[in-house]
Amino acid sequence: MTESLVVLTGPTASGKTSAAHALASEFPIEVISADSRQVYRGMDVGTAKPSAAERARLPHHLVDIIEPHETYSAHRFVQDARRALDDIRCRGRLPVVVGGTGFYIKALVASALLAKVPPDATLRRDLEALQEREGVAGLAGRLERSDPKRAAAVDRANPRRLIRAIEIAERGGAVEGSRPAPASTIFGIEIPVDDLATRIERRVHDMYDGGLVEETRALLDRGLPPKSPALTGVGYGEAAAVIDGSLTLDEARRRTVSRTRQYARRQRTWFRHQLSVHWRSSATIVESLAAHLCGMN
């Protein structure tokens, strides 16, 4: 069996999970999740995490592996994903990477040199202060001065990614690149903007109706700080604002829809500039994946 790797990506709410389940009806696949928020335990509704029943039908790796107060990185993702790849293949099954966190996917398939640089508390405080003064533009400018090549690859709309990239650029460190990247083919779901907007709105309302505010309240009751990275993400930040009274439920829903659409636009732009993706419509994506998997055997 070839060691080639298949990746399925696309913007949030584009139908990646549904496509993976359809593919699983024809092939013995297991999913390696490339989603930076589905790694957290107890964060199910707001991350659109596959249910326990869905995971029983189609095994998912790298879901529910850390607590919300813990940190997770692209470096750790590559390590965890490689172990999952080996495990799945040893059992004679086919791994498929599925998710929308483009930086994780790029780190895995491009064998990116991810520095083993531990977090630097002093530097992070300085960078957070820079963000307060100048926003993400200030962080992006500093990264460009420190490491232009890295600046060209990072998601500039994500302050956590910018801060980590600056840490690596300015603190140096050993790199891990001894294991070559797997030969990979990346498929992406192409969906009309208006259709995606409709799907996003439906998903957001399903999340709130399905208990997003209650899930966020449970995380806060467990002692997770409101400003922790896990709770500042799209959906959870708005739900926390409902709990503290700074937003009404209707305002939170509207803001979550708006932020999710903005995030989806950034994803599409990032994918097109940073990854070599074979874009297929939602109607043909499963057929394209199936044909590719048949050709691998």
C-alpha positions as CSV (number, residue, x, y, z in Angstrom):
1,M,0.0,0.0,0.0
2,T,1.3,3.4,-0.9
3,E,2.3,5.9,1.8
4,S,0.6,8.7,-0.1
5,L,-1.6,10.9,2.1
6,V,-5.0,12.3,1.2
7,V,-6.2,15.6,2.7
8,L,-9.7,17.0,2.7
9,T,-10.0,20.7,3.5
10,G,-12.2,23.7,2.9
11,P,-13.7,26.6,4.8
12,T,-15.7,26.1,7.9
13,A,-19.2,24.7,7.3
14,S,-18.4,23.6,3.8
15,G,-19.3,20.0,4.5
16,K,-16.0,18.3,5.2
17,T,-17.4,16.0,7.9
18,S,-20.3,14.9,5.7
19,A,-18.0,14.2,2.8
20,A,-15.7,12.1,5.0
21,H,-18.7,10.0,6.2
22,A,-19.8,9.4,2.7
23,L,-16.3,8.3,1.7
24,A,-16.2,5.9,4.7
25,S,-19.2,4.0,3.2
26,E,-16.9,3.0,0.4
27,F,-13.4,2.8,1.9
28,P,-11.9,1.6,5.2
29,I,-10.8,5.1,6.2
30,E,-10.0,6.8,9.5
31,V,-9.9,10.5,10.0
32,I,-7.0,12.5,11.4
33,S,-8.6,15.8,12.5
34,A,-6.8,18.9,11.5
35,D,-8.9,21.2,13.6
36,S,-7.2,23.4,16.2
37,R,-10.3,23.6,18.4
38,Q,-11.7,20.1,18.3
39,V,-8.6,18.9,20.2
40,Y,-10.3,20.4,23.4
41,R,-12.4,18.2,25.7
42,G,-15.7,19.7,26.7
43,M,-15.9,22.0,23.7
44,D,-18.3,20.1,21.5
45,V,-21.1,22.3,20.4
46,G,-19.1,25.4,19.6
47,T,-16.5,23.4,17.5
48,A,-19.1,21.4,15.5
49,K,-17.3,18.3,16.7
50,P,-18.5,15.0,15.3
51,S,-20.7,13.3,17.8
52,A,-19.8,10.1,19.7
53,A,-22.1,8.2,17.5
54,E,-20.4,9.6,14.4
55,R,-17.0,8.8,15.7
56,A,-18.1,5.3,16.5
57,R,-19.0,4.8,12.8
58,L,-15.9,6.6,11.6
59,P,-12.9,6.7,13.9
60,H,-11.5,10.2,14.4
61,H,-8.0,10.8,15.7
62,L,-6.8,14.0,17.5
63,V,-10.2,14.9,18.9
64,D,-10.7,15.4,22.6
65,I,-7.0,15.0,23.5
66,I,-6.3,18.0,25.8
67,E,-8.1,20.2,28.3
68,P,-9.2,23.7,27.4
69,H,-6.6,25.3,29.6
70,E,-3.8,23.5,27.8
71,T,-2.0,24.8,24.8
72,Y,-1.6,23.0,21.5
73,S,0.7,23.8,18.6
74,A,1.4,22.9,15.0
75,H,4.6,21.2,16.2
76,R,2.6,18.9,18.5
77,F,0.0,18.4,15.8
78,V,2.6,17.0,13.4
79,Q,4.0,14.7,16.0
80,D,0.5,13.4,17.0
81,A,-0.6,13.1,13.3
82,R,2.5,11.1,12.4
83,R,1.8,8.7,15.2
84,A,-1.8,8.4,14.1
85,L,-0.7,7.8,10.5
86,D,1.5,5.0,11.5
87,D,-1.1,3.4,13.7
88,I,-3.9,3.6,11.1
89,R,-1.6,2.1,8.3
90,C,-0.4,-0.7,10.6
91,R,-3.9,-1.8,10.9
92,G,-4.4,-1.9,7.2
93,R,-6.7,1.1,7.0
94,L,-6.5,4.4,5.1
95,P,-5.8,7.7,6.9
96,V,-7.5,10.8,5.6
97,V,-6.6,14.2,7.1
98,V,-9.8,16.3,7.4
99,G,-10.0,19.8,8.7
100,G,-9.8,23.5,8.1
101,T,-6.7,24.6,10.1
102,G,-4.5,25.3,7.2
103,F,-1.3,25.9,9.2
104,Y,-1.5,22.4,10.7
105,I,-2.1,20.8,7.3
106,K,0.9,22.8,5.8
107,A,3.1,21.8,8.6
108,L,2.3,18.1,8.1
109,V,2.4,17.9,4.3
110,A,5.3,20.3,3.7
111,S,7.4,18.9,6.4
112,A,7.7,22.5,7.8
113,L,10.7,23.1,10.0
114,L,8.9,23.6,13.3
115,A,11.3,24.9,15.9
116,K,11.4,23.3,19.3
117,V,11.2,26.7,21.0
118,P,9.5,26.7,24.4
119,P,7.1,29.5,25.2
120,D,8.8,32.7,26.5
121,A,6.6,34.3,29.2
122,T,8.5,37.6,29.1
123,L,8.5,37.9,25.3
124,R,4.8,37.0,25.2
125,R,3.9,39.8,27.7
126,D,5.8,42.2,25.5
127,L,4.0,41.0,22.4
128,E,0.6,41.1,24.0
129,A,1.4,44.7,25.0
130,L,2.3,45.4,21.4
131,Q,-1.0,43.9,20.2
132,E,-2.8,46.1,22.7
133,R,-1.1,49.2,21.2
134,E,-1.0,48.4,17.5
135,G,-3.2,45.4,17.0
136,V,-2.3,42.4,14.8
137,A,-0.7,44.8,12.3
138,G,1.9,45.6,14.9
139,L,2.6,41.9,15.4
140,A,2.8,41.2,11.7
141,G,5.2,44.1,11.2
142,R,7.5,42.8,13.9
143,L,7.4,39.3,12.4
144,E,8.2,40.7,8.9
145,R,11.3,42.4,10.4
146,S,12.4,39.2,12.2
147,D,11.6,36.6,9.6
148,P,10.1,37.7,6.3
149,K,9.8,34.1,5.0
150,R,7.9,33.0,8.1
151,A,5.7,36.1,7.9
152,A,4.6,35.2,4.4
153,A,3.3,31.8,5.6
154,V,1.5,32.7,8.9
155,D,-2.1,33.6,9.3
156,R,-1.9,37.3,9.9
157,A,-5.4,37.5,11.2
158,N,-4.5,35.2,14.1
159,P,-2.6,36.9,16.9
160,R,-1.7,33.6,18.6
161,R,-0.1,32.3,15.4
162,L,1.8,35.6,15.0
163,I,3.0,35.6,18.6
164,R,4.2,32.0,18.3
165,A,5.9,32.7,15.0
166,I,7.8,35.7,16.5
167,E,8.9,33.5,19.4
168,I,10.3,31.0,17.0
169,A,11.9,33.6,14.8
170,E,13.5,35.6,17.7
171,R,14.4,32.8,20.1
172,G,15.7,30.3,17.6
173,G,16.1,26.7,18.5
174,A,16.6,23.2,17.1
175,V,14.3,22.1,14.4
176,E,12.6,18.9,13.6
177,G,12.8,17.9,10.0
178,S,14.4,14.4,10.0
179,R,11.3,12.6,8.8
180,P,10.3,13.5,5.3
181,A,6.9,14.8,4.5
182,P,4.5,12.2,3.1
183,A,3.6,12.5,-0.6
184,S,0.2,14.2,-0.3
185,T,-2.8,15.2,-2.4
186,I,-5.0,17.9,-1.0
187,F,-8.7,18.2,-2.0
188,G,-10.8,21.2,-1.1
189,I,-14.5,21.8,-1.1
190,E,-15.4,24.7,-3.4
191,I,-18.7,26.2,-2.5
192,P,-20.4,29.4,-3.7
193,V,-20.1,32.3,-1.3
194,D,-23.8,32.7,-0.9
195,D,-24.3,29.0,-0.2
196,L,-21.6,29.0,2.3
197,A,-23.0,32.1,4.0
198,T,-26.4,30.3,4.4
199,R,-24.7,27.2,5.8
200,I,-22.7,29.2,8.3
201,E,-25.9,31.0,9.5
202,R,-27.7,27.7,9.9
203,R,-24.8,26.2,11.8
204,V,-24.5,29.1,14.1
205,H,-28.2,29.0,15.0
206,D,-27.9,25.2,15.5
207,M,-25.0,25.8,17.9
208,Y,-26.9,28.3,20.0
209,D,-30.1,26.1,19.9
210,G,-28.0,23.1,20.8
211,G,-26.5,24.6,24.0
212,L,-23.5,26.7,23.1
213,V,-24.2,29.2,26.0
214,E,-24.7,26.3,28.4
215,E,-21.5,24.7,27.3
216,T,-19.6,27.9,27.7
217,R,-21.1,28.4,31.2
218,A,-19.9,24.9,32.1
219,L,-16.3,25.8,31.0
220,L,-16.4,29.0,33.0
221,D,-17.7,27.1,36.0
222,R,-14.7,24.8,35.7
223,G,-12.4,27.8,36.2
224,L,-11.5,28.5,32.6
225,P,-10.7,32.2,32.4
226,P,-13.0,34.2,30.1
227,K,-10.0,35.6,28.2
228,S,-8.3,32.2,27.8
229,P,-7.5,31.3,24.1
230,A,-10.1,28.6,24.1
231,L,-12.9,31.0,25.1
232,T,-12.0,33.9,22.8
233,G,-12.6,31.9,19.7
234,V,-15.6,32.5,17.4
235,G,-18.8,31.5,19.2
236,Y,-17.4,31.0,22.7
237,G,-16.5,34.7,23.0
238,E,-20.0,35.7,22.1
239,A,-21.6,33.1,24.4
240,A,-19.4,34.3,27.3
241,A,-20.6,37.9,26.6
242,V,-24.2,36.7,26.9
243,I,-23.4,35.1,30.2
244,D,-21.8,38.3,31.6
245,G,-24.6,40.4,30.2
246,S,-22.6,42.5,27.6
247,L,-24.5,41.0,24.7
248,T,-28.1,39.8,24.2
249,L,-28.6,36.4,22.8
250,D,-29.8,37.8,19.4
251,E,-26.7,40.1,19.3
252,A,-24.4,37.2,20.1
253,R,-26.0,35.1,17.3
254,R,-25.6,37.9,14.7
255,R,-22.0,38.6,15.8
256,T,-21.1,34.9,15.7
257,V,-22.5,34.7,12.1
258,S,-20.5,37.7,11.1
259,R,-17.2,36.5,12.7
260,T,-17.6,33.0,11.2
261,R,-18.1,34.5,7.7
262,Q,-15.0,36.6,8.1
263,Y,-13.1,33.6,9.3
264,A,-14.3,31.5,6.3
265,R,-13.1,34.3,3.9
266,R,-9.6,34.3,5.6
267,Q,-9.5,30.5,5.2
268,R,-10.2,30.6,1.5
269,T,-7.6,33.2,0.9
270,W,-5.0,31.3,3.0
271,F,-5.7,28.0,1.2
272,R,-5.3,29.6,-2.2
273,H,-2.0,31.2,-1.3
274,Q,-0.4,28.6,0.9
275,L,-1.5,25.2,-0.2
276,S,-1.7,23.4,-3.6
277,V,-5.4,22.3,-3.5
278,H,-7.5,20.4,-6.0
279,W,-10.8,22.3,-5.6
280,R,-14.0,20.3,-6.3
281,S,-17.6,21.2,-5.8
282,S,-19.6,19.7,-2.9
283,A,-21.4,17.6,-5.4
284,T,-18.3,16.0,-6.8
285,I,-15.8,16.0,-3.9
286,V,-16.6,12.5,-2.7
287,E,-16.4,11.1,-6.3
288,S,-13.0,12.8,-6.7
289,L,-11.7,11.5,-3.4
290,A,-12.9,8.0,-4.2
291,A,-11.2,8.0,-7.6
292,H,-8.0,9.1,-6.0
293,L,-8.1,6.4,-3.3
294,C,-8.8,3.8,-6.0
295,G,-5.8,4.9,-7.9
296,M,-3.6,4.6,-4.8
297,N,-4.3,0.8,-4.5
